[in-house]
Amino acid sequence: MKHLKKLVIVAVVAAVPASASAQDKMPTAKDIMARYIKVTGGKEAYARIKSYTVKSEMTLPAAGLKASIDIVGTLKPVQMYQGIDLGQFGGKIERYLTRKACWETGLQGTRLITGLERAQNMKEAHFASELTPEKFYKAMKVDGKEDVDGDECYKVVLTPKEGKPETVYYSIKSGLKVKTIQTAMSPQGEIKVESTAGDYRKVGGILMSHKGTQKLPNGMVMQLKTQKVEFNKKVDASKFKVPDDVMEQAKEAAAEAKAKSDDK
């Protein structure tokens, strides 16, 4: 009997850890991002995208603000235009990203965008950073599981090659991205932004979020609604022509950055 009891105990002890380890084993960050690409259309569908045009509406109920957003981008070469029409609240802000320069125009004139802020725009312009995460992140890890509005998610911490770590939540059930927390750069400095994504719909073979929110540090919440998405629409190349004054500023900024690097 003693030997039998011992055999039972050994069998139970041996079985439980194996079961528990199989249940608790986490996928890697790359696995989670690869799954996101797969469930939203797959690599082949993304490879067919040469350009994208997105029209959205942004509202900030607490301030009575309503704005329209137009985004136009190409992937070869990587370029992006963002136009935000704030109407009576501040006119139009336009942002351009090309290989040569990144700049913004608005009521305050023209502003050259460099450094971390430019790097963040470049990542966004690639449309889906999950396709080539090594290009943007120097470290990627899964930091457990966490509930997001009733949806159990993998919590993925991504450390960019430039900037502070981002936390992205991917639904365990669907594989979709449901929340992102990141530190964005702006003329006013760093801004912590918490974004949500939902109402995924298929467009041109790609499953895309059509509704979301952005929670700002002051507690205000912006509502975002995508109205129209088009892929591979012809883009006028002149839209991304760098103005002469911006080109001069970009050259000066590059020279200053090189000089600082050489001094180190």
C-alpha positions in Angstrom: 0.0 0.0 0.0 2.8 2.4 0.9 4.4 1.8 -2.5 1.1 2.3 -4.2 0.5 5.6 -2.4 3.9 6.7 -3.3 3.4 5.9 -6.9 0.1 7.8 -6.9 1.7 10.9 -5.3 4.6 10.8 -7.8 2.2 10.5 -10.7 0.1 13.5 -9.5 3.1 15.6 -8.8 4.6 14.8 -12.2 1.3 15.5 -14.0 0.3 18.8 -12.3 3.4 20.9 -13.2 3.3 19.7 -16.8 -0.4 20.7 -17.1 0.2 24.0 -15.3 3.2 24.9 -17.4 1.3 24.1 -20.6 -1.6 26.3 -19.5 0.6 29.2 -18.2 3.0 29.2 -21.1 3.0 32.7 -22.8 3.5 33.3 -26.5 6.3 35.6 -27.4 5.7 39.2 -28.3 6.6 38.4 -31.9 4.1 35.5 -31.9 1.3 37.8 -30.7 2.1 40.4 -33.3 2.3 37.8 -36.0 -1.1 36.6 -35.0 -2.4 40.1 -35.2 -1.2 40.4 -38.8 -2.7 37.0 -39.6 -6.2 37.7 -38.2 -6.3 41.2 -39.8 -5.7 39.8 -43.3 -2.3 38.1 -43.5 1.1 39.1 -44.9 0.0 38.7 -48.5 -2.9 41.1 -48.1 -0.7 43.7 -46.5 1.9 43.2 -49.3 -0.6 44.3 -51.8 -1.0 47.7 -50.2 1.0 50.4 -52.1 -0.9 53.4 -50.8 -3.7 54.2 -48.4 -6.2 57.0 -47.9 -8.2 57.4 -44.7 -10.9 59.9 -43.8 -12.0 60.2 -40.2 -13.9 62.4 -37.7 -12.6 63.4 -34.3 -14.8 64.8 -31.6 -13.9 66.1 -28.1 -17.3 66.3 -26.4 -16.1 68.0 -23.3 -14.8 71.0 -25.3 -17.4 70.9 -28.1 -14.7 70.3 -30.6 -15.3 68.5 -33.9 -12.6 68.0 -36.6 -12.1 66.1 -39.8 -8.9 64.1 -40.5 -7.5 63.2 -43.9 -4.5 60.8 -44.1 -2.7 59.9 -47.3 0.3 57.6 -47.4 2.5 55.5 -49.7 4.7 52.6 -48.7 7.3 52.7 -51.5 8.7 55.2 -50.7 7.3 55.6 -47.2 5.5 59.0 -47.1 2.5 60.3 -45.2 0.3 63.3 -45.2 -2.0 64.2 -42.3 -4.5 67.0 -42.5 -6.6 68.0 -39.5 -9.3 70.6 -40.1 -10.3 72.1 -36.7 -12.7 74.6 -38.3 -13.4 77.6 -36.0 -11.2 76.1 -33.3 -7.9 76.6 -35.1 -8.1 76.3 -38.8 -6.1 73.5 -40.5 -3.0 71.7 -39.4 -1.1 69.8 -42.1 1.8 67.4 -41.5 4.0 65.9 -44.1 6.6 63.1 -43.9 9.0 62.1 -46.6 12.5 60.5 -46.7 14.0 64.0 -46.9 12.1 65.9 -44.2 9.1 66.0 -41.9 7.3 69.2 -41.3 4.0 70.8 -40.1 2.1 73.9 -41.2 -0.7 75.7 -39.4 -1.6 79.0 -37.8 1.8 79.2 -36.2 3.6 78.9 -39.5 5.8 76.1 -40.6 7.6 73.8 -38.1 10.3 71.3 -38.9 9.8 67.9 -37.1 13.0 66.0 -36.2 14.3 63.5 -33.7 11.9 61.3 -31.7 8.8 63.1 -33.0 9.8 62.3 -36.6 10.6 58.7 -35.7 7.1 58.2 -34.3 5.6 59.6 -37.5 7.8 57.2 -39.5 6.6 54.2 -37.5 2.9 55.3 -38.0 3.5 55.8 -41.8 4.5 52.2 -42.2 0.8 51.4 -41.6 1.3 48.2 -39.6 4.5 48.1 -37.5 3.6 44.5 -36.5 4.8 43.4 -39.9 8.5 44.3 -39.2 8.7 44.9 -35.4 12.5 44.6 -35.4 12.7 47.7 -37.5 11.2 49.9 -34.8 11.8 48.1 -31.4 15.0 47.1 -29.7 13.1 45.1 -27.0 9.8 43.2 -27.0 8.3 41.3 -24.1 5.0 39.9 -22.8 4.2 41.3 -19.4 1.4 38.9 -18.4 -2.3 39.2 -19.0 -4.7 42.0 -18.2 -8.5 42.6 -18.6 -9.5 45.5 -20.9 -13.2 46.2 -20.7 -14.0 42.6 -20.1 -11.7 41.3 -22.8 -8.7 39.3 -21.5 -5.6 40.5 -23.2 -1.9 39.9 -23.6 0.0 42.9 -22.3 3.0 43.5 -24.6 5.7 46.0 -23.7 7.6 47.4 -26.7 10.7 49.5 -26.3 11.4 51.6 -29.4 14.8 52.3 -30.7 14.0 55.9 -29.9 11.7 57.0 -27.1 9.9 55.5 -24.1 8.3 52.0 -23.9 4.8 51.5 -25.3 2.3 49.1 -23.9 0.0 47.3 -26.3 -2.9 45.1 -25.4 -3.9 42.3 -27.8 -7.1 40.3 -27.2 -6.4 36.7 -26.4 -9.7 35.6 -27.9 -9.6 37.5 -31.2 -5.9 38.5 -31.6 -6.9 42.1 -32.3 -5.2 45.1 -30.8 -7.6 46.8 -28.4 -5.6 49.3 -26.4 -2.2 51.2 -26.6 -0.5 53.3 -24.0 2.4 55.4 -25.3 4.3 58.7 -24.8 3.9 60.9 -27.8 6.2 63.8 -28.6 4.7 67.3 -29.4 5.8 70.9 -29.5 4.7 71.1 -25.8 6.9 68.1 -24.9 5.9 64.6 -23.9 2.2 63.6 -23.8 1.0 60.3 -22.4 -1.8 59.0 -24.6 -4.1 56.0 -24.0 -5.8 54.8 -27.1 -8.5 52.2 -27.7 -9.5 50.4 -30.9 -12.7 48.7 -31.8 -15.4 48.1 -34.4 -13.1 46.2 -36.7 -14.3 46.0 -40.3 -12.7 44.5 -43.4 -11.6 46.9 -46.2 -9.7 45.6 -49.2 -8.9 42.3 -47.4 -7.6 44.1 -44.2 -9.5 44.1 -40.9 -9.3 47.7 -39.6 -10.5 49.5 -36.5 -13.2 52.0 -37.3 -13.9 53.4 -33.9 -11.6 54.3 -31.0 -10.8 56.8 -28.3 -7.8 58.7 -27.1 -7.5 59.7 -23.4 -5.4 62.8 -22.8 -3.4 63.6 -19.6 -6.0 66.2 -18.6 -8.7 63.5 -18.5 -10.5 64.5 -21.7 -11.4 61.7 -24.1 -11.4 62.2 -27.9 -13.7 60.0 -29.9 -12.4 58.8 -33.3 -14.5 57.4 -36.1 -13.2 56.2 -39.4 -15.5 57.1 -42.3 -13.7 55.8 -45.4 -10.6 53.8 -46.2 -9.2 53.2 -49.7 -6.1 51.3 -50.7 -3.9 51.7 -53.8 -5.6 54.9 -54.9 -3.3 57.0 -57.1 -1.4 59.6 -55.0 -0.2 62.9 -56.6 3.6 62.9 -56.1 3.6 66.7 -55.9 1.8 66.4 -52.5 5.1 65.4 -51.0 7.3 67.9 -52.6 9.5 69.4 -49.8 9.4 73.3 -49.8 12.7 75.0 -50.3 12.7 76.6 -46.8 11.9 73.3 -45.1 14.7 71.6 -47.1 17.2 74.2 -45.9 16.0 73.7 -42.3 16.3 70.0 -42.6 19.9 70.2 -43.9 20.8 72.5 -41.1 19.2 70.2 -38.5 21.1 67.2 -40.0 24.4 69.1 -39.9 23.8 70.0 -36.2 22.9 66.5 -35.3 26.1 65.2 -37.0 28.2 67.7 -35.2 26.8 66.7 -31.8 27.4 63.0 -32.7 31.0 63.7 -33.7 31.6 65.6 -30.4 30.6 62.5 -28.3 
